[in-house]
Amino acid sequence: MLKLYAMFLTLIFLVELVAAIVGFVFRHEIKSSFKNNYEKALKQYNATGDYRSDAVDKIQNTLHCCGVTDFRDWKDTNYYSEKGFPKSCCKLDCSPQRDEDKVNNEGCFIKVMIIIESEMGVVAGISFGVACFQLIGIFLAYCLSRAITNNQYEIV
């Protein structure tokens, strides 16, 4: 049973290791995929509570940003042609929703990437800590299994 436990722990460790390597290797594809999906969410934006629209509003409200690269990205959308900028783009209150002076100038993509890159150290540290505990667990399980099979412990 101990050897089976150690094998499963080793398998989980290897899956985590492969996931970390794939994430590191394909980090640029992840960025471009996020950017493409964010642009698509902007194009399909409506204020009716769609999950993509809610995500766009949440990002723009939280990070005080507007659009993908800047507020001009909204000008290519159907929502802007009908209603102007969404309220989540506004600095304070922009009642005429086409007033460019009252919306946030910075784009959200750069701000999201800055936050993700700044938090990567924390994620890597926690992952490294978990991996160390897994390796210690694997090592101790094999040591205990070997000690039991070598009859160093008396069977009760």
N, C-alpha and C positions, 0 to 999 in steps of 0.2 A: 504494500500500500504506500509506503514511503517513497519507493522508487516511482510509482505511478504519479504521486503528488509532485515529485521533483520533475518528472517529465512534462506534466501539464504546466507547471510553473515555467519551465524552460520554453515550452511552446508559446506561452503568453508573452514571455520576454522577447522571443524572436519576432513575433507579430508586431510588438511595440517598436522594436528596432527597425524592422522593415518599413513601418508606417512613418517613423521619423526620417529615415533616409529618403523615402519617396516624397515626403513633404518638403524636405530640403532641396532635392533635385528639381522638383516641379514647382518651386515657389513662384517663379515668374508666370507660369501658366495659371496658377491660382490667382495671381493679381489680375491678369488679363481677363480671366473668367469672371472675377468679381466686378471688374469695370464694365464688361459687356452686359452682365445681368443687371447692374445698376442703371446703365443706359436704357436697357429694355424696360425696366421698371418705371423710369421717367417717361418714356414714350407711351406707356400704357397706364399712366397715372390717372386716377379719378378719386374724388373725395368721398366715395361712397363706402369706404371701409374695407376695400380689397386688401388682402394681406400684404401685397407688394407695396401698395400705396401707404399702408400703415407703417411699413418698414422704412420707406423713404421719408415720411413725416418724422418718425422717431429719430432717424439719423440726423436729419436737418435740424430738428429742435435741440437735440442733445449736443451736437458739435457746432451749432451756430454756423452752418454752411448752407450753400444753395447750389444745386446742380451737381454735375459730375466734376467738370474742371472749373467752372464758374457759373454765375447766374444766367449767362447767355444760353446755356444748354436748354433752358426751359422754353426759349423762343421757338424751338423746332417742334414743340409738342402740341397736341390738340387741346390740352387743358389750358395752355397759355393763350391760344387763339380765342378760346371761349371766355375764360375767367381771369387770365393773367397769372401772376405768381401765386403759388399756394401760400397759405398763412404760415406754414412751417419755415418758409424762406425769409420771412420778415424779421427785421431787427427788433422792432417794437410793435407798432401797429401800422400797417400800410393799407389804409382804406381804399384808395385807388390802387388796385393790385398790380398795376403796370409801372409803378414808380420805382425806377432802378436805384434811386438813392436810399430807399428804405429797406432794401433787401441785403442779406449777407453777400459779400463779394466772393469769398473763397469757395472753392469747390470741395465737395465731400470726399472724393476719392483720395486726395492727398492726405486729408486729415485722418481718414480711416487707416490708411497705410502707415502713417506716422504712429498712431496708437498701437497698431498691431506690431510694428517693429520695435516699439519701446517696451512692449510687454513680452517679447520673445525671450528675453533673459530670464524672466520669472518662470515662464512655461518650461524653458530648458532646465532650469535649476530644479524645479519640482519633478520633472521627468527623470532627471539624473538621480535624484534622491530615491524615487520609487524603484528605479532600475537597480540601484545599489541594494535596497532591501530585498528585492527579488533574487538577486545573485547570492546574497547571504542566505536566504531561505533555501535556495537550490543546494548550495554548498552544505548547509547543516543537515538537510534532509538526506543527502547522499552519505554524509559522515555517519549519521545515526543509523541509516540502513546498513552500512558496511560494518558498523560496530555490532549490530544485532546479528548479522550473518556470521561474524567471526566469533560468536558466542561469548562476547565480553560481558554481556548481561545475562543474568540467570533467568530462565523462562519460568514464570510463576504459574 
